[in-house]
Amino acid sequence: MIKVGIVEDNRTLREGFETLINRSGDMECVCTCSTVGEALKQIPKARPDVVMMDIQLPDGTGIECTASIKEQLPDVQVVVVTVYEDSDRIFRALQAGACGYLLKRANPERIVEAVREAHDGDVPMTPEIARKVIGQFQAQAQTSSDVEKLTSRENEVLRHVMHGMTNKEIAEHMCVTVATIKFHLQHIYEKLHVHSRTEAALKVQQASDAG
């Protein structure tokens, strides 16, 4: 019997999920929670195999809750079930330790099957979420590839940019002219496919985070 915990602040949905789980035949709902605070108290005691996690909760986010639960119970599998489908929330949830990400509009049978998949070590996701994940990984790979094209001199200029130095300050520090710094920056923009110092710094930071 798969033991399931539910974290959902909408009472109707919470009770609906509980009914789904208990009627499945191979699962049992061992705790239901409506807030992060309740979840952090009840889940460690109930020790479910899988937790169905909402993202927007009254006293915090399911992403923060997931990270805390995984710290206490590393073997618990967390499946996010939410209305949010933006890439930022998806990746923050996965980084926090969630093993799957479903949208609430998925049919009930898919949600129940996702719990089984999580328990079996799979990575349950609705198709549109899976496409976003793949797209983000491809974008990160391209970002890393672009950054690798920079020369050591261009990397040096970019490091100074990221430290907030002006073109004049960078030129003085590197003992070159301001025109030379502008020349390097233009090449950096072209290689990173960006149009400003800020965009360039952000892209390098993304590559660093991906690495």
Backbone torsions as a table, in degrees:
resi	resn	phi	psi	omega
1	MET	NA	125.7	179.2
2	ILE	-82.9	123.4	179.1
3	LYS	-88.9	128.9	-173.5
4	VAL	-124.2	136.7	171.8
5	GLY	-110.2	146.4	-178.3
6	ILE	-124.9	128.0	175.8
7	VAL	-119.8	105.1	-174.2
8	GLU	-156.2	125.9	-175.9
9	ASP	-84.1	-18.3	177.8
10	ASN	-81.0	114.1	-173.7
11	ARG	-59.0	-43.1	-178.9
12	THR	-61.3	-46.3	178.5
13	LEU	-65.2	-42.9	-178.5
14	ARG	-59.2	-45.7	179.9
15	GLU	-69.3	-34.2	177.2
16	GLY	-65.2	-44.2	177.2
17	PHE	-62.2	-41.8	-179.3
18	GLU	-60.7	-43.2	178.8
19	THR	-63.6	-43.0	178.1
20	LEU	-56.9	-48.0	-177.3
21	ILE	-63.9	-47.7	-175.5
22	ASN	-69.9	-21.5	178.9
23	ARG	-92.1	-3.3	-174.4
24	SER	-69.1	-27.0	-179.6
25	GLY	97.2	-27.2	-179.2
26	ASP	-125.5	13.6	-179.7
27	MET	-135.6	157.5	177.5
28	GLU	-141.0	129.2	176.4
29	CYS	-80.5	117.8	-176.1
30	VAL	-100.8	-13.7	174.6
31	CYS	-164.6	146.5	173.9
32	THR	-127.9	138.6	-176.1
33	CYS	-135.6	148.5	-179.5
34	SER	-113.4	-6.6	-179.6
35	THR	-139.9	165.5	175.5
36	VAL	-62.2	-43.2	-179.3
37	GLY	-57.8	-45.6	178.5
38	GLU	-63.0	-42.5	-177.8
39	ALA	-61.8	-42.7	-177.5
40	LEU	-71.4	-18.8	175.5
41	LYS	-89.4	-45.0	-171.2
42	GLN	-81.9	-40.5	-173.8
43	ILE	-63.2	-44.4	177.5
44	PRO	-60.4	-29.7	178.4
45	LYS	-77.8	-42.4	-177.5
46	ALA	-76.4	-27.1	179.3
47	ARG	48.7	61.0	176.9
48	PRO	-70.7	161.5	174.6
49	ASP	-80.7	-36.2	-177.2
50	VAL	-135.0	140.0	175.5
51	VAL	-117.8	129.2	172.0
52	MET	-91.5	119.6	-169.2
53	MET	-119.1	122.7	171.2
54	ASP	-78.5	160.9	179.9
55	ILE	-95.3	-50.5	-175.5
56	GLN	-91.6	109.4	-178.5
57	LEU	-119.8	158.7	-174.1
58	PRO	-59.7	-32.7	-174.3
59	ASP	-116.3	20.4	179.6
60	GLY	157.7	-161.0	-179.6
61	THR	-117.9	153.5	176.3
62	GLY	-65.4	-22.4	178.1
63	ILE	-67.8	-47.1	176.9
64	GLU	-63.4	-40.3	-179.8
65	CYS	-63.5	-42.1	178.5
66	THR	-60.0	-46.5	-179.4
67	ALA	-60.3	-42.0	-179.4
68	SER	-67.4	-41.8	179.7
69	ILE	-64.2	-42.8	-179.1
70	LYS	-65.6	-29.5	176.3
71	GLU	-66.8	-40.1	-178.7
72	GLN	-80.9	-39.3	-175.3
73	LEU	-131.1	79.5	-174.9
74	PRO	-58.7	-26.3	-176.3
75	ASP	-84.8	-9.8	178.4
76	VAL	-71.5	133.4	177.9
77	GLN	-94.9	129.2	-178.5
78	VAL	-112.7	124.6	175.7
79	VAL	-111.8	117.1	177.6
80	VAL	-76.6	130.3	176.4
81	VAL	-126.3	109.2	-168.0
82	THR	-149.0	171.2	174.4
83	VAL	-91.5	-14.0	-174.8
84	TYR	-83.5	133.1	-179.3
85	GLU	-130.4	19.9	177.8
86	ASP	-78.1	148.3	-174.7
87	SER	-59.1	-36.3	-177.6
88	ASP	-61.0	-49.2	-179.6
89	ARG	-66.1	-39.2	179.6
90	ILE	-57.4	-49.9	-175.5
91	PHE	-73.1	-33.5	176.2
92	ARG	-66.9	-35.4	177.4
93	ALA	-66.4	-44.5	179.6
94	LEU	-65.7	-39.7	177.9
95	GLN	-65.4	-30.9	179.5
96	ALA	-73.8	-14.4	177.0
97	GLY	122.3	0.1	177.8
98	ALA	-65.0	142.3	-179.8
99	CYS	-99.2	-9.8	-179.1
100	GLY	-155.6	165.2	-175.3
101	TYR	-150.1	113.6	-179.7
102	LEU	-121.3	153.7	174.3
103	LEU	-94.2	144.8	-176.8
104	LYS	-63.5	-21.0	179.5
105	ARG	-77.2	-4.8	175.5
106	ALA	-61.5	148.3	-177.8
107	ASN	-69.2	154.8	-175.1
108	PRO	-55.0	-39.0	-179.7
109	GLU	-62.1	-37.2	179.7
110	ARG	-67.3	-38.1	-179.9
111	ILE	-66.0	-43.0	178.0
112	VAL	-63.5	-43.1	179.7
113	GLU	-64.2	-33.9	178.9
114	ALA	-63.2	-37.3	177.5
115	VAL	-63.5	-42.7	177.2
116	ARG	-61.8	-44.4	-179.3
117	GLU	-61.3	-43.6	179.2
118	ALA	-61.2	-42.7	179.4
119	HIS	-62.9	-33.7	-178.6
120	ASP	-84.7	0.1	178.0
121	GLY	93.4	8.7	178.3
122	ASP	-85.7	-179.8	-177.9
123	VAL	-122.8	87.1	-176.6
124	PRO	-73.8	128.9	176.8
125	MET	-149.2	146.1	172.4
126	THR	-71.9	153.6	-174.8
127	PRO	-53.8	-42.0	-177.8
128	GLU	-66.9	-32.7	177.6
129	ILE	-70.8	-42.6	178.6
130	ALA	-59.0	-39.7	178.9
131	ARG	-64.5	-40.0	178.8
132	LYS	-64.4	-40.4	179.7
133	VAL	-62.7	-47.7	179.1
134	ILE	-61.7	-43.9	179.9
135	GLY	-61.4	-39.8	-180.0
136	GLN	-67.8	-40.9	177.5
137	PHE	-63.4	-39.2	178.2
138	GLN	-64.9	-40.0	179.2
139	ALA	-65.3	-40.5	178.7
140	GLN	-65.2	-39.0	179.0
141	ALA	-63.7	-39.5	178.8
142	GLN	-67.2	-39.8	178.5
143	THR	-60.6	-46.3	179.5
144	SER	-62.3	-39.6	179.3
145	SER	-64.3	-41.1	179.4
146	ASP	-63.9	-43.7	-178.1
147	VAL	-63.9	-35.6	-179.4
148	GLU	-65.8	-17.1	-180.0
149	LYS	-77.7	-14.6	-177.4
150	LEU	-70.0	141.4	175.7
151	THR	-76.8	168.0	179.5
152	SER	-62.0	-36.2	179.4
153	ARG	-67.7	-41.8	179.0
154	GLU	-65.9	-37.8	176.5
155	ASN	-63.6	-37.5	179.5
156	GLU	-64.7	-45.0	177.7
157	VAL	-59.9	-44.7	-177.5
158	LEU	-65.5	-35.5	176.9
159	ARG	-62.1	-41.0	177.7
160	HIS	-66.3	-38.5	177.1
161	VAL	-59.8	-43.5	-177.6
162	MET	-68.6	-19.4	176.2
163	HIS	-90.3	4.3	174.5
164	GLY	86.3	13.2	-178.8
165	MET	-77.8	146.6	176.1
166	THR	-79.2	167.4	177.3
167	ASN	-58.2	-41.0	-179.7
168	LYS	-64.0	-43.6	179.7
169	GLU	-64.6	-39.1	179.0
170	ILE	-66.0	-43.2	-179.9
171	ALA	-59.6	-44.9	179.9
172	GLU	-64.8	-40.8	-178.8
173	HIS	-65.9	-37.4	-177.0
174	MET	-94.1	0.3	178.8
175	CYS	59.6	44.9	176.7
176	VAL	-134.3	178.9	179.5
177	THR	-86.1	161.5	176.1
178	VAL	-62.2	-35.8	179.0
179	ALA	-60.6	-37.7	178.7
180	THR	-65.4	-40.8	178.5
181	ILE	-63.4	-43.1	178.1
182	LYS	-62.2	-36.7	178.2
183	PHE	-62.9	-46.4	179.3
184	HIS	-62.9	-42.0	-179.1
185	LEU	-63.0	-39.0	178.9
186	GLN	-61.5	-40.9	178.0
187	HIS	-67.3	-38.3	178.2
188	ILE	-62.1	-45.9	179.6
189	TYR	-59.7	-42.9	-178.7
190	GLU	-64.4	-44.0	-177.4
191	LYS	-70.2	-33.8	-178.5
192	LEU	-92.2	-3.9	-179.3
193	HIS	58.9	48.0	178.7
194	VAL	-128.7	177.5	-176.0
195	HIS	-129.7	2.7	-178.3
196	SER	-151.7	166.4	177.0
197	ARG	-60.9	-41.5	-178.5
198	THR	-62.9	-46.1	179.0
199	GLU	-61.2	-40.8	-179.8
200	ALA	-63.1	-45.2	-180.0
201	ALA	-63.1	-41.7	179.6
202	LEU	-64.3	-39.4	-178.5
203	LYS	-67.3	-38.9	177.3
204	VAL	-65.9	-39.0	178.9
205	GLN	-65.1	-39.6	177.3
206	GLN	-62.2	-42.1	178.7
207	ALA	-64.3	-38.7	179.1
208	SER	-65.8	-42.4	179.4
209	ASP	-65.4	-38.4	-179.9
210	ALA	-67.0	-33.3	-179.7
211	GLY	-73.5	NA	NA
